[in-house]
Amino acid sequence: MSESPLTKYDEAVFAGNGYDDIAIRYNVKIEGPALKPEDDPEVAEILPQEEGVKRNLALTVLYGDKEECDAQVQAALDAGEDPIDLINNALMKGMDGVSALYTKGEFFLPDLMLAGDAMMSGVALCEEKLGHKSDTKAPVMTFAVEGDPHDIGKNLIVMFLNANGYEAIDLGRDVPTVEVVKQAQENEPVLMTATALMTTTMTEFAKIAAALQEAGIDTPIGCGGGAVRRDFVEESPQTFYGVEAYHVPKLADAIVDDGKTWEDIRNEYSDIVGEYVAAYS
């Protein structure tokens, strides 16, 4: 059998023997190597500008390198760096860069999760040094509704909340409505997020809203998930349709800083999150 000739789009370059026999994809040859994440103009503005401890630490988060992040945090703490300064001006700056790239579609879920693990591990070391939890803006409660075992979306929300200085109260998945009400009474969150991936579980949103109203709790509830639509969610008072996990800290900021209500969020969602959202057009 004769070997088919390679087209210019299939072109591969081989050199040497053994592990040096590596094919290089044509698009890499044409486009060149990818830019480093910190070279993105938006990320460059977010990261600490001066070379040194905080910039290097932010980069370990940006690259999702938990082991190196822990090592650098510990070295910085041993050298007398302020734990709060490291959290706010290094670890969170790195996560802000990750959030920016994720929002633009240049980072993906694995990048986000690795960076989140690195940041939270570094924060834990700083809090251990402090001897207490670092200050947060406000509590936000998040959960997957009763009967629903899917928690990736909920976990992303927790990650973005932690990265933006909120106390994420993570109730987990398959959370009974009665537990939601109990935890809301105990923790007094400024915002709740409820997620459901299945059509059989998204009916819990209305039950949760009704139970909270009966208990006299009017906290806004952002509801979202793969099977969920805005018109269904907003049939119930107190709820609004949540589109993206990374929107949640901005919505929380609007509640904490500007006193926005759930009605305001329904009416001003795109303005609050700072981007066009088709579901709210």
C-alpha positions as CSV (number, residue, x, y, z in Angstrom):
1,M,0.0,0.0,0.0
2,S,1.4,3.4,-1.0
3,E,1.7,6.1,1.6
4,S,-0.6,9.1,1.2
5,P,1.2,12.3,0.7
6,L,0.9,14.9,3.4
7,T,-1.0,18.1,2.6
8,K,0.3,21.4,3.9
9,Y,-2.3,21.3,6.6
10,D,-1.1,17.9,7.8
11,E,2.6,18.9,7.7
12,A,4.7,17.6,10.6
13,V,8.3,18.0,11.3
14,F,10.4,15.2,12.7
15,A,13.9,15.4,14.1
16,G,16.2,12.9,15.8
17,N,15.2,9.7,17.3
18,G,13.3,8.4,20.3
19,Y,11.5,11.0,22.3
20,D,12.7,13.7,19.8
21,D,10.4,12.3,17.2
22,I,7.6,14.8,17.9
23,A,5.1,16.0,15.4
24,I,4.4,19.7,15.5
25,R,0.8,20.7,14.5
26,Y,0.6,22.9,11.5
27,N,-1.3,25.6,13.4
28,V,1.4,25.9,16.0
29,K,4.0,26.3,13.3
30,I,1.9,29.0,11.6
31,E,0.7,30.9,14.7
32,G,3.7,30.4,16.9
33,P,3.7,29.5,20.6
34,A,0.8,30.7,22.8
35,L,1.3,33.8,24.9
36,K,1.9,33.4,28.5
37,P,-1.2,34.1,30.6
38,E,0.5,37.1,32.3
39,D,1.1,38.7,28.9
40,D,-2.6,39.2,28.4
41,P,-3.2,43.0,28.7
42,E,-6.1,42.7,31.1
43,V,-4.2,40.2,33.3
44,A,-1.1,42.4,33.2
45,E,-3.1,45.3,34.7
46,I,-4.5,43.0,37.5
47,L,-1.3,41.3,38.6
48,P,1.2,43.1,41.0
49,Q,3.3,45.3,38.9
50,E,6.6,45.1,40.7
51,E,8.8,42.0,40.5
52,G,9.0,40.3,43.8
53,V,7.3,38.1,46.3
54,K,3.7,39.2,45.6
55,R,4.0,39.0,41.8
56,N,5.7,35.6,42.0
57,L,3.0,34.4,44.3
58,A,0.2,35.7,42.1
59,L,1.8,33.8,39.2
60,T,1.7,30.5,41.0
61,V,-2.0,30.9,41.4
62,L,-2.4,32.0,37.7
63,Y,-0.6,28.8,36.7
64,G,-2.5,26.6,39.2
65,D,0.7,25.4,40.9
66,K,-0.5,24.5,44.4
67,E,2.8,23.0,45.6
68,E,4.8,26.0,44.5
69,C,2.1,28.4,45.9
70,D,2.3,26.7,49.3
71,A,6.1,26.9,49.3
72,Q,6.2,30.6,48.3
73,V,3.5,31.5,50.9
74,Q,5.3,29.7,53.7
75,A,8.7,31.3,52.7
76,A,7.0,34.7,52.6
77,L,5.4,34.2,56.0
78,D,8.7,33.0,57.5
79,A,10.3,36.2,56.1
80,G,7.8,38.3,58.0
81,E,5.3,39.2,55.2
82,D,1.9,40.2,56.4
83,P,-0.6,37.4,55.9
84,I,-3.5,39.7,55.0
85,D,-1.3,41.5,52.5
86,L,-0.4,38.2,50.9
87,I,-4.1,37.2,50.6
88,N,-5.4,40.5,49.2
89,N,-2.5,41.7,47.1
90,A,-1.0,38.4,45.8
91,L,-3.2,35.3,46.1
92,M,-6.4,37.1,45.2
93,K,-4.7,39.1,42.4
94,G,-3.7,35.9,40.8
95,M,-7.2,34.5,41.0
96,D,-8.6,37.8,39.6
97,G,-6.3,37.2,36.6
98,V,-7.7,33.6,36.3
99,S,-11.2,35.0,36.4
100,A,-10.5,37.5,33.7
101,L,-9.1,34.7,31.4
102,Y,-12.0,32.4,32.2
103,T,-14.5,35.1,31.4
104,K,-12.8,35.7,28.0
105,G,-12.9,32.0,27.2
106,E,-9.1,31.7,27.3
107,F,-9.0,29.6,30.5
108,F,-11.3,26.7,31.0
109,L,-12.7,24.7,33.9
110,P,-9.5,22.7,34.7
111,D,-7.5,25.9,34.8
112,L,-10.0,27.5,37.1
113,M,-10.2,24.5,39.5
114,L,-6.4,24.2,39.7
115,A,-6.0,27.9,40.4
116,G,-8.7,27.9,43.0
117,D,-7.1,25.0,44.8
118,A,-3.8,26.8,44.8
119,M,-5.3,30.1,46.1
120,M,-7.3,28.5,48.9
121,S,-4.4,26.4,50.0
122,G,-2.3,29.6,50.2
123,V,-5.1,31.4,52.1
124,A,-5.3,28.6,54.6
125,L,-1.6,28.9,55.4
126,C,-2.0,32.7,55.8
127,E,-5.1,32.1,58.1
128,E,-3.1,29.6,60.1
129,K,-0.4,32.2,60.7
130,L,-3.1,34.8,61.7
131,G,-4.7,32.3,64.1
132,H,-8.2,33.1,62.7
133,K,-10.2,33.4,59.5
134,S,-9.5,36.5,57.4
135,D,-12.2,39.2,57.2
136,T,-14.8,38.7,54.5
137,K,-17.3,41.1,52.8
138,A,-20.4,39.1,53.7
139,P,-21.8,35.6,53.8
140,V,-23.3,34.1,50.6
141,M,-25.0,30.7,50.9
142,T,-24.8,28.3,48.0
143,F,-26.2,24.8,47.4
144,A,-27.5,22.3,44.8
145,V,-31.2,21.6,45.4
146,E,-32.8,18.5,47.0
147,G,-32.5,15.5,44.7
148,D,-29.8,16.9,42.6
149,P,-26.3,15.4,42.9
150,H,-24.6,17.8,40.4
151,D,-22.4,20.3,42.0
152,I,-19.8,21.5,39.5
153,G,-21.7,24.8,39.0
154,K,-22.1,25.2,42.7
155,N,-18.4,24.5,43.3
156,L,-17.5,27.2,40.7
157,I,-19.6,29.7,42.5
158,V,-17.9,28.9,45.8
159,M,-14.5,29.4,44.1
160,F,-15.4,32.8,42.6
161,L,-16.9,33.9,46.0
162,N,-13.8,33.0,47.9
163,A,-11.6,34.6,45.3
164,N,-13.6,37.9,45.7
165,G,-13.5,38.1,49.4
166,Y,-16.9,36.6,50.3
167,E,-17.6,34.0,52.9
168,A,-19.0,31.1,50.8
169,I,-21.3,29.0,52.9
170,D,-21.3,25.8,50.9
171,L,-24.3,23.5,51.9
172,G,-23.3,20.9,49.3
173,R,-25.6,19.0,47.0
174,D,-29.0,17.4,47.4
175,V,-29.9,19.9,50.2
176,P,-33.4,19.6,51.6
177,T,-35.5,22.7,51.6
178,V,-35.9,22.6,55.4
179,E,-32.1,22.7,55.7
180,V,-31.9,25.7,53.4
181,V,-34.3,27.6,55.6
182,K,-32.4,26.5,58.8
183,Q,-29.0,27.6,57.4
184,A,-30.4,30.9,56.2
185,Q,-31.7,31.7,59.6
186,E,-28.4,30.8,61.3
187,N,-26.0,32.4,58.8
188,E,-28.1,35.4,57.5
189,P,-26.6,35.5,54.0
190,V,-26.9,38.5,51.8
191,L,-27.5,36.3,48.8
192,M,-28.2,32.6,48.1
193,T,-27.5,30.6,45.0
194,A,-29.5,27.4,44.1
195,T,-28.4,25.2,41.3
196,A,-30.3,22.3,39.5
197,L,-29.2,20.4,36.5
198,M,-32.2,18.3,36.0
199,T,-35.8,19.1,34.9
200,T,-37.0,16.8,37.8
201,T,-35.2,18.9,40.4
202,M,-35.6,22.5,39.2
203,T,-39.1,22.6,40.6
204,E,-37.4,22.9,44.0
205,F,-36.7,26.6,43.3
206,A,-40.4,27.6,43.9
207,K,-40.6,25.4,47.0
208,I,-37.5,27.0,48.4
209,A,-38.8,30.5,47.8
210,A,-42.1,29.7,49.4
211,A,-40.5,28.2,52.4
212,L,-38.2,31.2,52.9
213,Q,-41.1,33.6,52.6
214,E,-43.0,31.6,55.2
215,A,-40.1,31.9,57.5
216,G,-39.9,35.7,56.9
217,I,-36.6,35.5,55.0
218,D,-36.4,37.8,51.9
219,T,-32.8,37.1,50.8
220,P,-32.4,37.2,47.0
221,I,-32.0,33.7,45.5
222,G,-30.1,33.3,42.3
223,C,-31.2,30.1,40.5
224,G,-29.4,28.4,37.6
225,G,-28.3,25.2,36.0
226,G,-28.2,23.4,32.7
227,A,-32.0,22.7,32.4
228,V,-33.1,26.1,33.8
229,R,-34.6,29.1,31.9
230,R,-35.3,32.6,33.1
231,D,-39.0,32.5,32.6
232,F,-39.3,29.4,34.7
233,V,-37.2,30.7,37.6
234,E,-38.8,34.1,37.7
235,E,-42.3,32.7,38.1
236,S,-41.5,32.8,41.9
237,P,-40.9,36.0,43.8
238,Q,-37.5,36.6,45.5
239,T,-35.7,34.7,42.7
240,F,-33.7,35.7,39.7
241,Y,-32.1,33.7,36.9
242,G,-28.3,33.3,37.3
243,V,-26.4,33.0,34.1
244,E,-22.7,32.5,34.9
245,A,-20.9,31.4,38.0
246,Y,-18.5,34.3,37.7
247,H,-21.4,36.8,37.8
248,V,-22.2,35.9,41.4
249,P,-19.5,38.1,43.2
250,K,-20.7,41.1,41.1
251,L,-24.3,40.4,42.1
252,A,-23.3,40.1,45.7
253,D,-21.4,43.4,45.4
254,A,-24.5,45.1,44.0
255,I,-26.5,43.9,47.1
256,V,-23.8,44.7,49.7
257,D,-22.6,48.0,48.2
258,D,-25.6,49.4,46.4
259,G,-28.5,47.8,48.2
260,K,-29.9,46.1,45.1
261,T,-33.0,43.9,45.6
262,W,-34.0,40.8,43.7
263,E,-36.3,43.0,41.6
264,D,-33.4,45.3,40.8
265,I,-31.2,42.4,39.8
266,R,-33.9,41.1,37.4
267,N,-34.2,44.6,35.8
268,E,-30.5,45.5,35.8
269,Y,-28.7,42.2,35.5
270,S,-26.6,43.1,32.4
271,D,-25.6,46.5,33.9
272,I,-24.6,44.9,37.2
273,V,-22.4,42.2,35.8
274,G,-20.9,44.6,33.2
275,E,-21.6,42.7,30.1
276,Y,-24.4,41.9,27.6
277,V,-26.5,38.9,28.8
278,A,-28.8,37.6,26.1
279,A,-31.3,36.1,28.6
280,Y,-31.9,39.6,30.0
281,S,-32.2,41.4,26.7
